[in-house]
Amino acid sequence: MEYIATFRSTYKVLKAEKTLKEKDIPFQLIPTPKKIAAHCDLSITFQGDDSKTVEDALNEKGIKIVALYRREGDSYVKV
């Protein structure tokens, strides 16, 4: 299952990208889908199996996820 994390700014999403790369956690940096009302044009997507690992890594660095969505077909459900 795919999850999408949104952030307050491009700066925050790039900090999240750096953190996840350093921790070797699989993710992709993507344009925020138009169906999601977000504060930033970029988001991070990852698999549900990595959800806790992603959240723990970002929390450890003080990086706050603004909203977390689960992809279901062509729609997104806020978690």
C-alpha contacts under 8 A as a table, 3 or more apart, distances in Angstrom:
res1	aa1	res2	aa2	distance
1	M	47	Q	5.60
1	M	48	G	5.17
1	M	49	D	7.86
1	M	70	R	7.29
1	M	71	R	7.15
2	E	45	T	6.78
2	E	46	F	5.77
2	E	47	Q	4.63
2	E	48	G	5.80
2	E	70	R	5.99
2	E	71	R	5.58
3	Y	45	T	5.47
3	Y	46	F	5.39
3	Y	47	Q	5.94
3	Y	48	G	6.13
3	Y	51	S	7.76
3	Y	68	L	6.90
3	Y	69	Y	5.54
3	Y	70	R	4.52
3	Y	71	R	6.04
4	I	43	S	6.61
4	I	44	I	5.65
4	I	45	T	4.37
4	I	46	F	6.63
4	I	68	L	5.74
4	I	69	Y	5.09
4	I	70	R	6.39
4	I	71	R	7.43
5	A	43	S	5.74
5	A	44	I	5.26
5	A	45	T	6.28
5	A	65	I	6.16
5	A	66	V	7.38
5	A	67	A	5.93
5	A	68	L	4.61
5	A	69	Y	6.47
6	T	13	V	7.69
6	T	32	T	7.50
6	T	38	A	6.55
6	T	39	H	7.67
6	T	40	C	7.14
6	T	42	L	7.37
6	T	43	S	4.96
6	T	44	I	6.79
6	T	65	I	5.91
6	T	66	V	5.53
6	T	67	A	5.32
6	T	68	L	6.43
7	F	10	T	7.50
7	F	12	K	6.23
7	F	13	V	5.86
7	F	38	A	7.57
7	F	39	H	6.70
7	F	40	C	6.23
7	F	42	L	7.92
7	F	43	S	6.80
7	F	64	K	7.05
7	F	65	I	5.27
7	F	66	V	4.95
7	F	67	A	7.14
8	R	12	K	6.64
8	R	13	V	7.90
8	R	38	A	7.75
8	R	39	H	5.19
8	R	40	C	5.92
8	R	65	I	7.78
8	R	66	V	6.20
9	S	12	K	5.28
9	S	13	V	6.50
9	S	39	H	6.42
9	S	40	C	5.09
10	T	13	V	5.16
10	T	14	L	6.12
10	T	40	C	5.96
10	T	41	D	7.24
10	T	42	L	6.59
11	Y	14	L	5.24
11	Y	15	K	6.26
12	K	15	K	5.01
12	K	16	A	6.17
12	K	63	I	6.80
13	V	16	A	4.92
13	V	17	E	6.13
13	V	42	L	6.85
13	V	43	S	6.56
13	V	44	I	7.35
14	L	17	E	4.88
14	L	18	K	6.22
15	K	18	K	5.13
15	K	19	T	6.19
15	K	63	I	7.57
16	A	19	T	5.08
16	A	20	L	6.13
16	A	58	L	6.41
16	A	63	I	6.71
17	E	20	L	5.31
17	E	21	K	6.13
17	E	29	L	7.26
17	E	44	I	7.68
18	K	21	K	5.19
18	K	22	E	6.16
19	T	22	E	5.16
19	T	23	K	6.30
19	T	57	A	7.11
19	T	58	L	6.99
19	T	61	K	7.71
20	L	23	K	5.09
20	L	24	D	6.00
20	L	25	I	5.20
20	L	26	P	7.41
20	L	27	F	7.53
20	L	54	V	7.17
20	L	57	A	7.07
20	L	58	L	7.77
21	K	24	D	4.90
21	K	25	I	6.24
21	K	26	P	7.79
22	E	25	I	7.88
23	K	57	A	7.61
25	I	50	D	7.65
25	I	53	T	7.69
25	I	54	V	7.13
26	P	46	F	6.70
26	P	50	D	7.79
27	F	44	I	6.59
27	F	45	T	5.63
27	F	46	F	4.65
27	F	47	Q	7.61
28	Q	44	I	5.63
28	Q	45	T	5.27
28	Q	46	F	6.57
29	L	42	L	6.86
29	L	43	S	5.89
29	L	44	I	4.68
29	L	45	T	6.50
30	I	42	L	5.68
30	I	43	S	5.38
30	I	44	I	5.97
30	I	45	T	6.99
31	P	41	D	5.70
31	P	42	L	4.51
31	P	43	S	6.00
32	T	36	I	7.01
32	T	38	A	7.30
32	T	40	C	7.23
32	T	41	D	5.20
32	T	42	L	4.91
32	T	43	S	5.15
33	P	36	I	5.64
34	K	37	A	7.09
35	K	75	S	7.55
35	K	76	Y	7.56
36	I	76	Y	7.38
38	A	41	D	7.33
40	C	43	S	7.35
46	F	50	D	6.77
46	F	51	S	7.32
47	Q	50	D	5.60
47	Q	51	S	6.80
48	G	51	S	5.02
49	D	52	K	7.66
50	D	53	T	5.24
50	D	54	V	6.00
51	S	54	V	5.23
51	S	55	E	6.20
52	K	55	E	5.16
52	K	56	D	5.98
53	T	56	D	5.20
53	T	57	A	6.10
54	V	57	A	5.25
54	V	58	L	6.24
55	E	58	L	5.26
55	E	59	N	5.99
56	D	59	N	5.12
56	D	60	E	6.04
57	A	60	E	5.22
57	A	61	K	6.73
58	L	61	K	5.27
58	L	62	G	6.23
58	L	63	I	4.99
58	L	64	K	6.94
59	N	62	G	4.84
59	N	63	I	5.58
59	N	64	K	6.66
60	E	63	I	7.64
65	I	68	L	6.98
67	A	78	K	7.12
67	A	79	V	7.73
68	L	78	K	5.86
68	L	79	V	5.60
69	Y	76	Y	5.81
69	Y	77	V	5.24
69	Y	78	K	4.28
69	Y	79	V	5.43
70	R	76	Y	5.57
70	R	77	V	5.17
70	R	78	K	6.37
70	R	79	V	6.62
71	R	74	D	7.22
71	R	75	S	6.01
71	R	76	Y	4.59
71	R	77	V	6.42
72	E	75	S	5.31
72	E	76	Y	5.82
72	E	77	V	7.10
73	G	76	Y	7.91
